[in-house]
Amino acid sequence: MNIDQLRTERNARLVACDFYFLQDMAEETPDAELLAIKLYRQALRDLPARYAGEEEIESVDWPEKPF
């Protein structure tokens, strides 16, 4: 996997949990769950920086989904 492929997968994982932040969903989701999702999303956004400069990424340490 290269960094572009990592970003593509990371973006797909972010999109998969976007719906939690729609107004009606966010109002019904407990605060603790929203916080866990926010932390997960931040870890996903930070992920490419951990692999900067690597030509080929052997394995990715993906953050664990909180749900």
C-alpha positions as CSV (number, residue, x, y, z in Angstrom):
1,M,0.0,0.0,0.0
2,N,1.3,3.5,-0.7
3,I,0.3,6.7,1.0
4,D,-2.4,7.6,-1.6
5,Q,-4.0,4.2,-1.1
6,L,-3.8,4.7,2.7
7,R,-5.6,8.1,2.3
8,T,-8.3,6.6,0.1
9,E,-9.0,3.9,2.7
10,R,-8.8,6.5,5.5
11,N,-11.3,8.7,3.7
12,A,-13.7,5.8,3.2
13,R,-13.6,5.1,6.9
14,L,-14.3,8.7,7.7
15,V,-17.3,8.8,5.4
16,A,-18.6,5.6,7.0
17,C,-19.2,7.5,10.2
18,D,-20.1,10.9,8.9
19,F,-23.8,10.3,9.6
20,Y,-23.2,10.5,13.3
21,F,-22.8,14.2,12.9
22,L,-26.0,14.9,11.1
23,Q,-28.1,17.0,13.4
24,D,-30.9,14.5,14.2
25,M,-28.4,11.6,14.7
26,A,-26.1,13.7,16.9
27,E,-28.9,14.8,19.1
28,E,-29.9,11.1,19.8
29,T,-26.4,9.8,20.3
30,P,-25.1,9.7,23.8
31,D,-22.3,12.2,24.5
32,A,-19.8,9.4,25.4
33,E,-20.4,7.7,22.0
34,L,-20.0,11.0,20.2
35,L,-16.7,11.6,22.0
36,A,-15.5,8.1,21.1
37,I,-16.4,8.7,17.4
38,K,-14.7,12.1,17.4
39,L,-11.5,10.6,18.8
40,Y,-11.6,7.8,16.3
41,R,-12.1,10.3,13.4
42,Q,-9.1,12.4,14.7
43,A,-6.9,9.3,14.8
44,L,-7.9,8.5,11.2
45,R,-7.1,12.1,10.2
46,D,-3.7,11.9,11.9
47,L,-2.8,8.5,10.4
48,P,-1.1,9.6,7.2
49,A,1.5,11.6,9.1
50,R,2.6,8.4,10.9
51,Y,3.6,6.9,7.5
52,A,5.0,10.0,5.8
53,G,8.1,9.3,3.8
54,E,7.5,5.6,3.4
55,E,7.4,4.4,-0.2
56,E,5.6,1.2,0.6
57,I,3.5,0.7,3.7
58,E,3.7,-3.0,4.8
59,S,0.9,-2.8,7.4
60,V,-1.3,-0.1,8.8
61,D,-2.1,0.2,12.4
62,W,-5.7,1.3,11.9
63,P,-7.5,2.9,14.9
64,E,-10.2,0.7,16.4
65,K,-13.8,1.6,15.6
66,P,-15.6,2.6,18.7
67,F,-18.9,1.1,17.5
